Amino acid sequence: MTPHDIEALARRVIETAAAKGLMLATAESCTGGLVAGALTGIAGSSAVVDCGFVTYSNAAKARMLGLPADLIESWGAVSEPVAREMAQGALGRSQAQISVAVTGIAGPGGGSPAKPVGLVHFAAAGPTGVVHHEARFGDIGRERVRQASVEQALHMLVERIAAA
């Protein structure tokens, strides 16, 4: 997906959230704020983007989003339960009604056979609940994993907004 495509998708998120009067929040690890950056790059985003949490370390996930330390110890930071809790934590610590969370291994190192480079967990939360998505982008390079993650997160926001 090109930067122009990401911008168009972010614009769609902003416009549909505005049309429904919904506020958004992001909780990001491996994307380091790129999802929030894509959203706030759109004029008028201040009407719908409440905040973004960049929680790169496990301590930040616990401190800023309220994740229980035992959850991260049991499942690891790159897991479905952590992604779900990140999304719910973002809702609980913001004025947003919809949130998206991203946690993964962008590479080039840090992977293992169980959790390889390119594994990313996503969760989006809103009034109709929390949905999870797992992507295995593969070892396609750090920036490509991060950009593909931004795209997936934006698509999940579109879906959660539509369901709200």
N, C-alpha and C positions, 0 to 999 in steps of 0.2 A: 504494500500500500504506500502510495506517495505522500509526502507532506500535504499536498493539496487535498488528497482523499481524507486524511486525518482531520484536516481543517473542516471539510464539508461534513464529516460525521460529527465533529464537535459542535458545529453550528446547528445541526439537527437536534442534538441533545439539548442545547441551550434553548432553541426555539420551542421544542415540545414541552420542556419543563416550564418555560415561561407561560405557555398557553394554558397549562394546568395549574399554575400558581405554586409550583413545587420548588423547594430549595434542595441543593445537592451538597454532598460532602464526599471526599475521597480519603482513603487510607492506603498508603503506598509503601512498599518496601523496595523491591527490585527495580521499580520504575522511577524511584527517586523524585517523585513530583511531576513526572511527565504528563500524567492524566490531568492533574489540576492545571498544568501549564497549557495543555491543549484546550481545555475549557475556558480558561481565563484569557486566552488569545483571541477570543471572539468578543467583538463589541457587544455590550449589553449583558455580558455574563455576570456582572455584579448583581443583577436582579435575581439570579438563581443560584449562584455558587456561594455557599456559606463559608466553607473552609476546606483545607486539605491538610492531612496529617502525613508527614514523611517519617515513618517509623522504621528506619533501616536496621537498628539493633533490636535484639530481643528485649533489652531493658526499656527501650522507647515504646515498644508495643505494649508492655505491661504498664508503664508510667502514663503514657498519653492516651491509650485506648482501653486500659483496664483489663488487659488479658491476664488471666491467672498464670503465674509462673509455672505451675504444674502442667498446664495445658501445653505450653511450649516444650517443656521437658519431656512430656509423654509422646507428643506427636511430631515435634520439630517445627521450626518456624515455617517451613514450606509444607503445608498440609491443608486439607479441607477444613478441619476444625478451627485452625488458626485463621484462615481466610474468613470464615463465617463470623468468628468473634471480632475480627478487625472491622468488618462491615457493621456489625451491631454496635461495637464500641464507638465508631464514627457517628452513628445516629445518636447514641446516648450522650455524646459530648459536643453536640452541635445543635443548630436550629434546623437541620435538614430533615426532610421526610424520605429521601432516597440517598443511598450511599453505595459506593463500590470500593472493594478492597482487592489489592494485588500483592501476592507474595510468591517469590520464585527464585530460581537460580539462573541468572543471566550469563554467567561464565566470565572468562574462559575457564576458571577453576571452580572449585566448591562443590562439584557434583560427586555422586557416588552411584554404584549400581542400582540402589533402591530409589535414589533421587538424582537423576542425571541432569547435567547442564541442559537448560531449555525447558525444564519442568516448571510450570507456573500454575498456581491455584488462584482462582478469582471467586469473589462472592459479591452479590449485590443484594442490598436489603431495602425494604420499603414497606408500605402498608399491607401488602399482600404476602409478606414473608421474606425469606432469604433463599436465594438460589445460588448454586455453586457450579463452577465450570473448571475442569482441569484441562490444561493444554500441555502437550509435549512437542515443543517447537523443534527440539533437537539442538545440536551444537552448531547453530547457524551464525554464531557471532553475537557478541554482547549487544551491540546496537540493534541488530535485527530482532533479537528476542525482546528487547525493551519496546521497540516500535510495534511489534506484533501484539505485545501485551497491552499497549495503549489502545490499539484498535479493538481488541477483545473487550476491554473494560468499557469503552465507549458504546459498543454494541449492547453490552449488558445494561448500561444505563438507559439506552433507548427502550429496551424490553421492560425494565422495571417501571419506567415512566408511563409506558403504554398500559401496563397492568394496574397502575395506581388509580 
